């Protein structure tokens, strides 16, 4: 039987193991970071419990060991989450659709529509709908993708004129947002749309999308490294 590779169908343990393997491919030091953080913070935890808790004897020592394991495990999970996230972003950097994969980290209350517009050079515009309103996210050549985003803004303004429309260009140049900071940037755009309004906005956008030409998606890999990984990144 083929091994299950879809993160959404994996168990919690399988997701963690697969995330560790993916991280280790781009971060060979991850094992030593996890071991070191567990031992160092675990030792601190042992000292805290051993010297601050009253009493002595076997029970006192057992409680101190349990405290050390809890402290060490927490530290290792935090380090694991941060380095796994960094490795995932590094692997996706520069791939077509990397922004769409990163946007899967958004929690409930957000609706992401990848590749609502593109050109033959594989410049892409994605759309996110959430508390700030509509967020158009472009990736590709800045000059070309800005024109794509301008066209999309005009289309959206015709059907949801009362909803704020934000534009974000992903990249490392001036005025652009680096991929690792994209999700946080989107989340910090504020709140302008109430949950009760979301259904109406999404229905209007659905009608807009239905009028688009049925043209093929751009060629090239659409990274899925972030899919199913959010649960493993509590330390970010």
Secondary structure, DSSP 8 states (H G I E B T S, - for coil): ------GGGS-HHHHHHHHHHHHHHH-TTHHHHHHHHHHHHHHHHHHHHHHHS---SHHHHHHHHHHHHHHHHHHHHHHHHHHHHHHHHHHHTTSTTHHHHHGGG--TT-EEEEEEEE-TT--EEEEEEETTEEEEEEES-HHHHHHHHHHHHHHHHHH-TTS-EEEEEESSSTT-B-GGGHHHHHHTT---S-HHHHHHHHHHHHHHHHTS------SS----TTTTTGGG-TT-
